[in-house]
Amino acid sequence: MKNSISRFIFGLFYFLAFILVLFISIFVFNPSGVSLGAIFQRLGGLFNVEQTYNNTSALFTREVVQEESAVTSVVEKVSPSVVSIVVKTYDFDIFEGPSSRESGIGTGFIVESSGLIITNSHVVEDSEGEYSVVLKDGTTYDVEEIHLDEITDIAILEITARNLPIVEFGDSDNLKVGQRAIAIGNALGKFQNTVTVGVVSGISRQIVASGGFGLPSKVYESVIQTDAALNPGNSGGPLLNSAGQVIGVNVATTAGADNISFAIPVNSVKPILEGFLKEGRIVRPYLGVYYSMITEEIARIRSLPVGAYISRVVPESPAQDAGLKRGDIIIKIQDRQLNGEQSLATALAKFKVGDKIELEVDRDGEIIRVSLTLEEVPRE
């Protein structure tokens, strides 16, 4: 009896020792992070342990695939609506005679199936050039009419076509820093439908673009900043959100700086297009004042409100008819605060000719409200 008990105790001791050695082996000689269940399974299923797997790598891969799928879906959806803009120019050589050459100079996108295309005005500003657009499938159309709005750097091109695929507009007023931004364009004037991906790096930026060759510089107000790379030839192309909606018109990149590019907010383009569809030409709303913006810093130093200081009122303008005076400070338009991020011109660009608006004005420290109807910019 005693011998049986002794054998049982020794057997139990050896069994426990085996288990101890096994566990030490698992935790000391398992640098690869293989799960406990997997090890037991490899040992022949000695124990019935629920298997758990380290899914970190698999989850990461799945997230990458989903992200890439989202971008490719946007590109597949929008690319047919993006066009390359080509210009033909003519030269005359005293020895070889006249010659012509074509070059890709920019990008545009289709906004009406009958053949209306949005791009930058600086892309098509050569009045002596002959312009055409090339679709993704290689189909080429001559540009028949060009309508420029040099103030916003937006142009509307007309071609004769039918059933063209169009883009969908988003809402640039609701952009968030850090959200996805996708740019499609004719990079370097050679590579059609080049795609770059980044994020919205900033909103309501103000930049000054050099005109070059003695041309005047241009100030862009309230533009979108993105780190999606833009190259020469991308100008006029769409900046898209992750839903494939246009949130901006690519316009400029900063020379000498990586990953800093800019786009005109699409909400500044919408009233231009709406006015064109109604009038058949680009019309801009007109207030009739000369002004300077009072920034927060100036306001603090001078004890003034932030807003647009009126330095002159144009005779026979909506501003004069409404009673605005030199020295008035426009604080708000339709309850939209004017400040460093939204100037008077930027705020007005969101309205159309004929819109009735209400201004909140500081006149010698007294707040007054002025109502007026926006008119069309007088033709010269």
Secondary structure, DSSP 8 states (H G I E B T S, - for coil): -HHHHHHHHHHHHHHHHHHHHHHHHHHHS-TT---HHHHHHHTTS-S--------HHHHHHHHHHHHHHHHHHHHHHHGGGEEEEEEEEEEEETTTEEEEEEEEEEEEEEEETTTEEEE-GGGG--TT-EEEEE-TTS-EEE--EEEEETTTTEEEEE---SS----EE--GGG--TT-EEEEEEEETTTEEEEEEEEEEEEEEEEEEE---TT---EEEEEEEEE-S---TT-TT-EEE-TTSEEEEEEEEE-TT-TT-EEEEEHHHHHHHHHHHHHHSS---EE--EEEEEE-HHHHHHHT--SEEEEEEE-TTSHHHHTT--TT-EEEEETTEE-SSSS-HHHHHTTS-TT-EEEEEEEETTEEEEEEEE-EE----
